[in-house]
Amino acid sequence: MRIDPRTLRLFLAVCREGTISGAARAEHLSQPSVSVAINQLERVLQTTLFTRNRQGIELTQAGVALEMKARAVESLLLSAQEEISLLAEDIGGPLTIGGTPGALSTIMGQVIGGFSAAHPRFKLRILERPDAVTQNMLRSYEMDLAIVTSGMREPSDEFHEQPVLTDPFSVIVSGSNTSLGDSVHLSKLTEHRWVLPDAVGGFRKQIDALFINSDVKPPSNVILSDSILTTKAIVKNSDYITILPNQLVKTEVQASSLRAVCIEGINFQRKVGLLWVANRQLTPIAQAFVDFVIDYTNP
């Protein structure tokens, strides 16, 4: 027997809602109908997909594997439907690009003007997500490409990673902060108050590496924020300091609302790159974006 796509949809509803009853309400069906569909799916697969407890359901290992594939099927169907609709209007896409806020800002701010000039009609979604979530969304076809802090992953046959840009880190302070010169060693800033990223991803790992290479313990008097806008706003209006790539504060530095202070003793730069599933053919608009970014950053 083959899997009935309708049972896959109900299985996803159970995963999303966390209970059989919640899935039934979401799909406007009776609870017994959903239970029958899940039982049918388990018989076809000859396995148990989840166990029930007081809180709802808990996916088995087989359930986790099926959820990923079911999400991929759903994403492909929705994307195909949207692509056909856009083709009728002579619009490219849909293209979904995800990544961490800093990496997205670094690349998109530089390339989107030129790309949209070359491709004036396309539909693009940009999603800010942590690294681990981004990789899962690439696997499940919920994302075409990711823009990531590059060089922080173990080599893998699953993903293709294409570094495209380097950008030095600086200590970022308020434009009115005159207590620091044009350069500083991180060991001189241990008593300062900091704003640093919270999520444990490539961006945070590179910042931690700056402290390690400077033989300095990471700050403990710190505000943790994954919002680039919030981080910059705090630093602009207080004595807090942060570390950011120069490209992310270029506009504020030019306007003198922030200052970029060179970090002494550091000889490596932040790398930003594109990430996609290695054995998957990119859609035409996604491939066009990859080609454009590579050409733009390697003139």
HELIX and SHEET records of a PDB file:
HELIX    1   1 PRO A    5  GLU A   17  1                                  13    
HELIX    2   2 ILE A   20  GLU A   27  1                                   8    
HELIX    3   3 GLN A   31  LEU A   45  1                                  15    
HELIX    4   4 GLN A   61  ALA A   88  1                                  28    
HELIX    5   5 PRO A  101  ALA A  118  1                                  18    
HELIX    6   6 ASP A  131  ARG A  139  1                                   9    
HELIX    7   7 LEU A  186  LEU A  189  5                                   4    
HELIX    8   8 GLY A  202  ASN A  213  1                                  12    
HELIX    9   9 ILE A  228  LYS A  236  1                                   9    
HELIX   10  10 ASN A  246  VAL A  249  5                                   4    
HELIX   11  11 LYS A  250  GLN A  254  1                                   5    
HELIX   12  12 PRO A  284  THR A  297  1                                  14    
SHEET    1   A 2 PHE A  50  ASN A  53  0                                        
SHEET    2   A 2 GLY A  56  LEU A  59 -1                                        
SHEET    1   B 5 PHE A 122  GLU A 128  0                                        
SHEET    2   B 5 GLY A  92  GLY A  99  1                                        
SHEET    3   B 5 LEU A 145  THR A 149  1                                        
SHEET    4   B 5 ARG A 270  VAL A 277 -1                                        
SHEET    5   B 5 PHE A 159  ASP A 167 -1                                        
SHEET    1   C 6 SER A 183  VAL A 184  0                                        
SHEET    2   C 6 LEU A 258  ILE A 263  1                                        
SHEET    3   C 6 PHE A 169  SER A 174 -1                                        
SHEET    4   C 6 ILE A 241  PRO A 245 -1                                        
SHEET    5   C 6 TRP A 194  LEU A 196  1                                        
SHEET    6   C 6 VAL A 222  LEU A 224  1                                        
END                                                                             
